[in-house]
Amino acid sequence: MFMGEYNHSIDIKGRIIVPAKFREDLSEEFVITLGLDGCLFLYPENEWKEFISNLKTLPGTKEARQLQRYFMAGAATCEVDKQGRMLIPALLREKADLEKDVIFVGVLNKIEIWSKKRWDDNNNYDNVDDIAEHMSSYGINF
């Protein structure tokens, strides 16, 4: 399980140090793809396979096909080098607006990678009490 928030910088070649806590739980190869809300998703190999299995169960609707293409088109396998860095493909860096300051966020079965600006813009918790209250309909009570 991934949790925590870590600040790092991306270098000019698109390499970034993966937080040591996350490296422990990543497989030798892992997958990076477009995420939601303007971030990237990083999945360990076993979680990626489960995610793909779920994508395969979607109906043959146009929306389902668009969602499958969205996650699959930019997906790439990655690995950590001897210095603990990974290379984020240029297309994904561009889509996620990754330039210098980058935030890694552990979210249960995956890691989100954010530009600092997008993280700051998208992640205020002013309405978290309201959100938590609505989760009771899913059986989650606080």
C-alpha positions as CSV (number, residue, x, y, z in Angstrom):
1,M,0.0,0.0,0.0
2,F,1.3,3.4,-0.9
3,M,0.8,6.5,1.3
4,G,2.5,9.8,2.0
5,E,3.5,12.9,0.1
6,Y,7.0,13.5,-1.2
7,N,8.5,16.6,-3.0
8,H,11.2,16.0,-5.6
9,S,12.7,17.8,-8.7
10,I,12.8,16.5,-12.2
11,D,16.0,17.1,-14.2
12,I,16.3,18.4,-17.7
13,K,16.3,14.9,-19.2
14,G,13.0,13.9,-17.5
15,R,14.6,11.8,-14.7
16,I,13.3,12.0,-11.1
17,I,14.3,10.2,-7.9
18,V,11.5,7.9,-6.8
19,P,11.0,8.2,-3.0
20,A,12.8,5.4,-1.2
21,K,9.5,4.4,0.6
22,F,7.9,3.8,-2.7
23,R,10.8,2.0,-4.3
24,E,10.4,-0.7,-1.6
25,D,6.9,-1.6,-2.8
26,L,7.4,-1.2,-6.6
27,S,8.2,-4.2,-8.7
28,E,11.4,-4.3,-10.8
29,E,9.3,-2.9,-13.7
30,F,6.3,-0.8,-13.2
31,V,3.9,1.2,-15.4
32,I,3.3,4.9,-15.7
33,T,0.3,6.3,-17.5
34,L,-1.9,9.4,-17.7
35,G,-4.0,9.8,-14.5
36,L,-7.0,11.8,-13.6
37,D,-7.2,15.5,-12.5
38,G,-4.0,16.3,-14.4
39,C,-1.6,13.9,-12.8
40,L,0.2,10.7,-13.8
41,F,-0.5,7.2,-12.3
42,L,2.3,4.9,-11.4
43,Y,1.3,1.2,-10.9
44,P,3.4,-1.7,-9.7
45,E,3.2,-4.5,-12.2
46,N,0.6,-6.6,-10.2
47,E,-1.7,-3.6,-9.7
48,W,-1.4,-2.7,-13.4
49,K,-2.4,-6.2,-14.4
50,E,-5.5,-5.9,-12.2
51,F,-6.3,-2.4,-13.6
52,I,-6.0,-3.8,-17.1
53,S,-8.4,-6.6,-16.2
54,N,-10.9,-4.1,-15.0
55,L,-10.5,-2.1,-18.2
56,K,-11.2,-5.2,-20.2
57,T,-14.5,-5.7,-18.5
58,L,-15.9,-2.4,-19.7
59,P,-18.8,-2.5,-22.2
60,G,-18.1,-1.8,-25.9
61,T,-19.5,1.7,-25.6
62,K,-17.8,4.7,-27.1
63,E,-17.1,6.1,-23.6
64,A,-15.5,2.8,-22.5
65,R,-13.3,2.7,-25.6
66,Q,-12.2,6.3,-25.0
67,L,-11.3,5.5,-21.4
68,Q,-9.3,2.4,-22.5
69,R,-7.4,4.4,-25.1
70,Y,-6.8,7.2,-22.6
71,F,-5.0,5.0,-20.1
72,M,-3.3,2.7,-22.7
73,A,-2.1,5.1,-25.3
74,G,0.5,6.8,-23.2
75,A,1.3,3.9,-20.9
76,A,5.0,2.9,-20.6
77,T,7.0,0.5,-18.6
78,C,9.6,2.0,-16.4
79,E,12.3,0.9,-14.0
80,V,14.5,2.6,-11.3
81,D,18.2,3.0,-12.2
82,K,21.0,2.5,-9.7
83,Q,20.7,6.1,-8.5
84,G,17.0,5.5,-7.6
85,R,15.7,7.6,-10.6
86,M,13.1,6.8,-13.2
87,L,12.7,8.4,-16.6
88,I,9.3,9.9,-17.3
89,P,8.5,9.8,-21.0
90,A,8.4,13.2,-22.7
91,L,4.7,12.9,-23.7
92,L,3.6,12.2,-20.2
93,R,5.8,15.0,-18.8
94,E,4.1,17.4,-21.2
95,K,0.6,16.2,-20.4
96,A,1.1,16.4,-16.7
97,D,2.9,19.8,-17.0
98,L,6.0,18.4,-15.1
99,E,8.8,20.9,-15.3
100,K,10.8,21.2,-12.1
101,D,9.0,20.7,-8.8
102,V,7.1,17.4,-8.6
103,I,5.0,15.8,-5.9
104,F,4.7,12.1,-5.4
105,V,1.5,11.0,-3.6
106,G,0.8,7.5,-2.4
107,V,-2.8,6.6,-2.9
108,L,-3.5,3.0,-1.8
109,N,-2.6,0.8,-4.8
110,K,-0.9,3.4,-6.9
111,I,1.3,6.5,-6.9
112,E,0.2,9.8,-8.3
113,I,2.8,12.1,-9.8
114,W,1.8,15.8,-9.8
115,S,3.4,19.1,-10.9
116,K,3.6,21.2,-7.8
117,K,1.3,23.9,-9.3
118,R,-1.4,21.4,-10.2
119,W,-1.2,19.7,-6.8
120,D,-1.6,23.0,-5.1
121,D,-4.5,24.0,-7.4
122,N,-6.4,20.7,-7.2
123,N,-5.9,19.5,-3.7
124,N,-7.5,21.7,-1.1
125,Y,-9.5,19.9,1.5
126,D,-12.1,22.6,2.3
127,N,-15.0,20.3,1.6
128,V,-13.6,17.0,3.0
129,D,-16.2,16.9,5.7
130,D,-19.0,17.0,3.1
131,I,-17.2,14.4,1.0
132,A,-16.8,12.1,4.0
133,E,-20.4,12.4,4.9
134,H,-21.5,11.2,1.4
135,M,-19.2,8.2,1.7
136,S,-21.6,6.5,4.2
137,S,-23.7,5.5,1.2
138,Y,-20.7,3.3,0.2
139,G,-20.5,1.8,3.6
140,I,-17.5,3.9,4.7
141,N,-18.1,5.6,8.1
142,F,-15.7,7.8,10.0
